[in-house]
Amino acid sequence: MKNLILVSLAFAVLMAVTALPQNSAEQSDYQMKRGNTTADKTSTNTIRKISGMISVDGKTFVSDNDNGTLTVSNPDALKGYEGYQVTVKAHVNAAKNEIHVVSIKKAKGGYVVQAP
């Protein structure tokens, strides 16, 4: 009888030790799925590809997706593209409604808006 209790206790301890690492991995996966990582909290860490038009003054970007106007934090990167339909790769800061352009490319058949 003592041997059965001892074997059962050893088995319970062994199962608890092996389940412990699985539990922490499951918690980590759960946190990642919920977006509880510091990289996800700051949207400026993510580079996104966005199509739209550069304003005539080169200080704002109008997205084709939702016609939202975004301020450009580095307007010097847009020199020569004012008024053109473009695709940009940029860090997007939704909280400030702002983008930081990393690269820019004119869209195929991109049109130019004439300054008034």
C-alpha positions in Angstrom: 0.0 0.0 0.0 2.9 2.4 0.8 4.5 1.6 -2.6 1.2 2.5 -4.4 1.0 5.8 -2.6 4.7 6.6 -3.2 4.3 5.8 -6.9 1.2 7.9 -7.2 2.9 10.8 -5.4 6.0 10.5 -7.7 3.8 10.4 -10.8 1.8 13.5 -9.6 5.1 15.4 -9.0 6.4 14.4 -12.4 3.2 15.5 -14.2 3.3 18.9 -12.3 6.9 19.5 -13.3 6.3 18.7 -17.0 3.1 20.8 -17.1 4.7 23.9 -15.7 6.7 24.8 -18.8 3.8 24.2 -21.1 1.6 26.6 -19.0 4.1 29.4 -19.3 4.4 28.8 -23.1 0.6 28.9 -23.4 0.5 32.1 -21.4 3.1 33.7 -23.7 1.2 32.6 -26.8 -2.0 34.0 -25.3 -0.4 37.3 -24.6 1.0 37.5 -28.1 -2.4 36.8 -29.6 -4.0 39.5 -27.5 -1.4 42.0 -28.5 0.2 42.4 -25.1 3.7 43.0 -26.4 5.5 46.4 -26.2 6.2 46.3 -30.0 2.5 46.1 -30.8 1.7 49.0 -28.5 3.8 51.4 -30.5 2.6 51.4 -34.0 5.7 53.4 -35.1 7.8 50.2 -35.1 5.9 48.7 -37.9 6.6 49.6 -41.5 3.5 49.6 -43.7 3.0 49.9 -47.4 0.4 52.5 -48.3 -0.9 53.9 -51.6 -2.2 57.4 -51.9 -1.4 60.9 -53.1 1.1 63.5 -51.9 -0.4 66.9 -51.4 0.8 69.8 -53.6 2.8 71.3 -50.7 4.4 67.9 -49.9 3.5 68.0 -46.2 0.5 65.6 -46.2 -0.4 62.2 -47.6 -4.0 61.2 -48.6 -4.5 57.4 -48.3 -6.4 55.6 -51.1 -7.7 53.1 -48.6 -9.8 55.5 -46.5 -9.1 59.0 -47.9 -7.6 59.8 -44.5 -5.1 62.6 -44.5 -1.8 61.9 -42.6 0.8 64.5 -41.7 4.3 63.6 -43.0 7.0 63.9 -40.3 9.8 64.0 -42.9 8.5 66.1 -45.8 12.0 66.3 -47.3 11.6 62.6 -48.3 8.7 63.6 -50.6 10.6 66.3 -52.7 9.8 65.8 -56.4 6.7 63.7 -55.7 4.3 66.6 -54.8 0.9 66.0 -56.3 1.7 62.5 -57.5 -0.1 59.2 -56.9 2.5 57.1 -55.0 3.1 54.0 -52.9 5.1 54.7 -49.7 6.7 52.4 -47.1 6.3 54.3 -43.8 6.2 54.1 -40.1 2.6 54.9 -39.2 1.7 56.6 -35.9 -2.0 56.4 -35.7 -2.2 58.3 -32.4 -0.6 61.3 -34.0 -2.2 60.7 -37.4 1.3 60.9 -38.8 3.7 58.9 -41.0 7.5 58.8 -41.4 8.3 57.9 -45.0 11.0 55.3 -45.4 10.7 54.8 -49.2 8.5 56.2 -52.0 7.6 55.0 -55.5 5.4 56.6 -58.1 2.3 54.5 -58.9 2.0 53.1 -62.4 -0.1 55.6 -64.4 0.1 57.9 -61.4 -1.4 61.3 -62.1 -0.4 64.7 -61.1 -2.6 67.2 -59.4 -2.0 70.8 -60.7 -1.5 73.5 -58.1 -4.3 76.1 -58.0 
